[in-house]
Amino acid sequence: MIEVTLDYMLLKRKMTSKELAAEIGITPANLSILKTGKAKGIRFETLDKICQVLDCQPGDILKHTDSE
């Protein structure tokens, strides 16, 4: 299972979800779906923008865990 740890990076960078959504050009609702793990996928383009804005690597916001 892939876990999204975007909240941690936002706290670390002192940025709100709304600010990140505006920076990467998606709606706050779509960012919320990603943050809560309800998204079925993410475009590489979106992942790239998130990493650019937060100055991080994909592994900083995505984590693999054993399935339940």
C-alpha positions as a LaTeX table, in Angstrom:
\begin{tabular}{lrrr}
\hline
Residue & $x$ (\AA) & $y$ (\AA) & $z$ (\AA) \\
\hline
Met1 & 0.00 & 0.00 & 0.00 \\
Ile2 & 1.24 & 3.50 & $-0.77$ \\
Glu3 & 0.85 & 6.06 & 2.01 \\
Val4 & 0.91 & 9.79 & 1.25 \\
Thr5 & 2.89 & 11.79 & 3.82 \\
Leu6 & 2.32 & 15.18 & 2.23 \\
Asp7 & 1.06 & 16.74 & 5.48 \\
Tyr8 & 4.46 & 16.17 & 7.09 \\
Met9 & 6.28 & 17.95 & 4.26 \\
Leu10 & 3.81 & 20.84 & 4.36 \\
Leu11 & 4.44 & 21.26 & 8.09 \\
Lys12 & 8.19 & 21.05 & 7.54 \\
Arg13 & 8.02 & 23.75 & 4.84 \\
Lys14 & 5.53 & 25.87 & 6.83 \\
Met15 & 3.10 & 25.89 & 3.92 \\
Thr16 & $-0.66$ & 25.40 & 3.84 \\
Ser17 & $-2.49$ & 23.02 & 1.53 \\
Lys18 & $-4.21$ & 25.98 & $-0.07$ \\
Glu19 & $-0.85$ & 27.63 & $-0.85$ \\
Leu20 & 0.54 & 24.41 & $-2.34$ \\
Ala21 & $-2.57$ & 23.86 & $-4.46$ \\
Ala22 & $-2.26$ & 27.40 & $-5.87$ \\
Glu23 & 1.47 & 26.95 & $-6.57$ \\
Ile24 & 1.03 & 23.68 & $-8.47$ \\
Gly25 & $-2.18$ & 24.62 & $-10.24$ \\
Ile26 & $-4.71$ & 22.15 & $-8.82$ \\
Thr27 & $-7.81$ & 22.71 & $-6.72$ \\
Pro28 & $-7.60$ & 22.44 & $-2.94$ \\
Ala29 & $-10.25$ & 19.69 & $-3.19$ \\
Asn30 & $-8.04$ & 17.59 & $-5.47$ \\
Leu31 & $-5.04$ & 18.14 & $-3.22$ \\
Ser32 & $-7.15$ & 17.02 & $-0.26$ \\
Ile33 & $-8.06$ & 13.81 & $-2.10$ \\
Leu34 & $-4.36$ & 13.15 & $-2.64$ \\
Lys35 & $-3.41$ & 13.98 & 0.96 \\
Thr36 & $-6.04$ & 11.67 & 2.45 \\
Gly37 & $-4.93$ & 8.74 & 0.31 \\
Lys38 & $-8.24$ & 8.53 & $-1.55$ \\
Ala39 & $-6.63$ & 9.20 & $-4.94$ \\
Lys40 & $-6.21$ & 6.18 & $-7.21$ \\
Gly41 & $-3.16$ & 7.69 & $-8.87$ \\
Ile42 & $-1.09$ & 10.80 & $-9.44$ \\
Arg43 & 0.34 & 12.21 & $-12.63$ \\
Phe44 & 4.11 & 12.45 & $-12.79$ \\
Glu45 & 3.66 & 16.07 & $-13.84$ \\
Thr46 & 1.75 & 16.81 & $-10.61$ \\
Leu47 & 4.26 & 14.89 & $-8.51$ \\
Asp48 & 7.09 & 16.82 & $-10.18$ \\
Lys49 & 5.43 & 20.16 & $-9.38$ \\
Ile50 & 4.86 & 19.18 & $-5.75$ \\
Cys51 & 8.50 & 18.16 & $-5.40$ \\
Gln52 & 9.71 & 21.38 & $-7.02$ \\
Val53 & 7.60 & 23.59 & $-4.74$ \\
Leu54 & 8.39 & 21.64 & $-1.54$ \\
Asp55 & 12.03 & 21.08 & $-2.55$ \\
Cys56 & 11.79 & 17.35 & $-1.87$ \\
Gln57 & 12.00 & 13.94 & $-3.51$ \\
Pro58 & 9.00 & 11.70 & $-4.32$ \\
Gly59 & 10.10 & 9.37 & $-1.53$ \\
Asp60 & 9.65 & 12.23 & 0.94 \\
Ile61 & 5.91 & 12.33 & 0.30 \\
Leu62 & 5.13 & 8.74 & $-0.74$ \\
Lys63 & 5.81 & 5.75 & 1.51 \\
His64 & 5.28 & 2.03 & 0.85 \\
Thr65 & 3.78 & 0.01 & 3.69 \\
Asp66 & 2.63 & $-3.59$ & 3.98 \\
Ser67 & $-0.98$ & $-4.16$ & 3.00 \\
Glu68 & $-3.49$ & $-4.64$ & 5.77 \\
\hline
\end{tabular}
